[in-house]
């Protein structure tokens, strides 16, 4: 009994938590630590750690095999993200609670009005959609159906500097998967970049590593908008000096590339400078979405398969709902 | 099992969890580039004070958790942390004798080593995108070392008093 007690005393809970087979030698070395070091030396342990790390790095850089390990570890780590965002959420809730009746009433009235306007627009939209399907059928063209969305709340977490990545509170448990487009009320926000069981990371369109295929709404000019690293700026680096694009032009998603559904507003061009000595003009645009002020985002399931010409939109919609909420 | 034995690893884990929270806390945008690597600072402290409790594999494991936490490629913090803790374990007897100022110098080099490894790995992924501000956490971490040192010494001594 004494020996067992001694064993636990020296090794502690940490070793028990961490290991099974590989940790035996450390326990032994703990028990007789004072006189002789048994088991692998500290150098050997370092070697093992370094080799494992490099193996992990190389494996994850090359393929997706480690996703399971990552999502397993995220069960340990993700609760921390929720914990960290608790104070901010409390603060926001408190400020929501302590509002005057008058301001609430005013806001309610405004929302009522805008809802009425949107409702009437929607009435028209339905008719337009039907008309569009009919016209496309006349043209022997197929029609892409609308999208299903899921509202996710942003966790107030800052994981890495210099990267425009936000974490939301919906993950693979809600069927969120990488490369899903993400929108807010004003436009495209970004795309799901990595999804874990409890959370998902979303890369904003302004991230340095992000590029989104867009078209100019006015004339259908296709190009690519690249993130600038600033939250209020996109760059259009691939347009020639004589391109037909002006400040104020609306850029919408072109649907090329397949990640983003076609036709959502992305940004407004705010500057066009031609550079006669260079092949491409310098063009910047301001994102439509409020990238730094959102609390809620919409994750989109777009139905990539076009509806056949004689399809019934009603059936497709129900099918898609099932797909969206598994 | 006696009470204090249960508390030791528990406290180490609690301090590391607190460090992880500080790491991802929603600091204002102006502060974020200055946010030091709290997890590494805490690990260094425990590596220097309780070298028989905190080993290289512990550092490696918490590095792996930090990788998941900050959404990096798996293994880069694990690599950096286990190397730094290796140095700490090798030198802990000497470093305990040093005054705080000399310790700071050592901490600076530890943080620099860790950041250098992260830099190299990041550079292999997508080169030439990093800000000069990438190196700021090394300096702020050095500045915050006394804070971490005294806070954790308080935690550590409170344990032995109990």
Boltz contact constraints between the chains, C-beta under 6 A:
constraints:
  - contact:
      token1: [A, 9]
      token2: [B, 5]
      max_distance: 6.0
  - contact:
      token1: [A, 12]
      token2: [B, 8]
      max_distance: 6.0
  - contact:
      token1: [A, 12]
      token2: [B, 9]
      max_distance: 6.0
  - contact:
      token1: [A, 13]
      token2: [B, 9]
      max_distance: 6.0
  - contact:
      token1: [A, 14]
      token2: [B, 9]
      max_distance: 6.0
  - contact:
      token1: [A, 18]
      token2: [B, 61]
      max_distance: 6.0
  - contact:
      token1: [A, 42]
      token2: [B, 89]
      max_distance: 6.0
  - contact:
      token1: [A, 45]
      token2: [B, 56]
      max_distance: 6.0
  - contact:
      token1: [A, 46]
      token2: [B, 56]
      max_distance: 6.0
  - contact:
      token1: [A, 46]
      token2: [B, 86]
      max_distance: 6.0
  - contact:
      token1: [A, 49]
      token2: [B, 56]
      max_distance: 6.0
  - contact:
      token1: [A, 49]
      token2: [B, 60]
      max_distance: 6.0
  - contact:
      token1: [A, 49]
      token2: [B, 82]
      max_distance: 6.0
  - contact:
      token1: [A, 53]
      token2: [B, 75]
      max_distance: 6.0
  - contact:
      token1: [A, 53]
      token2: [B, 78]
      max_distance: 6.0
  - contact:
      token1: [A, 53]
      token2: [B, 79]
      max_distance: 6.0
  - contact:
      token1: [A, 56]
      token2: [B, 74]
      max_distance: 6.0
  - contact:
      token1: [A, 56]
      token2: [B, 75]
      max_distance: 6.0
  - contact:
      token1: [A, 57]
      token2: [B, 73]
      max_distance: 6.0
  - contact:
      token1: [A, 57]
      token2: [B, 75]
      max_distance: 6.0
  - contact:
      token1: [A, 60]
      token2: [B, 73]
      max_distance: 6.0
  - contact:
      token1: [A, 60]
      token2: [B, 74]
      max_distance: 6.0
  - contact:
      token1: [A, 66]
      token2: [B, 74]
      max_distance: 6.0
  - contact:
      token1: [A, 70]
      token2: [B, 68]
      max_distance: 6.0
  - contact:
      token1: [A, 73]
      token2: [B, 68]
      max_distance: 6.0
  - contact:
      token1: [A, 74]
      token2: [B, 68]
      max_distance: 6.0
  - contact:
      token1: [A, 77]
      token2: [B, 65]
      max_distance: 6.0
  - contact:
      token1: [A, 77]
      token2: [B, 68]
      max_distance: 6.0
  - contact:
      token1: [A, 77]
      token2: [B, 69]
      max_distance: 6.0
  - contact:
      token1: [A, 80]
      token2: [B, 20]
      max_distance: 6.0
  - contact:
      token1: [A, 80]
      token2: [B, 21]
      max_distance: 6.0
  - contact:
      token1: [A, 84]
      token2: [B, 21]
      max_distance: 6.0
  - contact:
      token1: [A, 84]
      token2: [B, 24]
      max_distance: 6.0
  - contact:
      token1: [A, 84]
      token2: [B, 25]
      max_distance: 6.0
  - contact:
      token1: [A, 88]
      token2: [B, 26]
      max_distance: 6.0
  - contact:
      token1: [A, 156]
      token2: [B, 26]
      max_distance: 6.0
  - contact:
      token1: [A, 157]
      token2: [B, 24]
      max_distance: 6.0
  - contact:
      token1: [A, 158]
      token2: [B, 26]
      max_distance: 6.0
  - contact:
      token1: [A, 158]
      token2: [B, 27]
      max_distance: 6.0
  - contact:
      token1: [A, 158]
      token2: [B, 32]
      max_distance: 6.0
  - contact:
      token1: [A, 159]
      token2: [B, 24]
      max_distance: 6.0
  - contact:
      token1: [A, 159]
      token2: [B, 70]
      max_distance: 6.0
  - contact:
      token1: [A, 159]
      token2: [B, 71]
      max_distance: 6.0
  - contact:
      token1: [A, 160]
      token2: [B, 70]
      max_distance: 6.0
  - contact:
      token1: [A, 161]
      token2: [B, 32]
      max_distance: 6.0
  - contact:
      token1: [A, 161]
      token2: [B, 33]
      max_distance: 6.0
  - contact:
      token1: [A, 162]
      token2: [B, 131]
      max_distance: 6.0
  - contact:
      token1: [A, 201]
      token2: [B, 71]
      max_distance: 6.0
  - contact:
      token1: [A, 208]
      token2: [B, 129]
      max_distance: 6.0
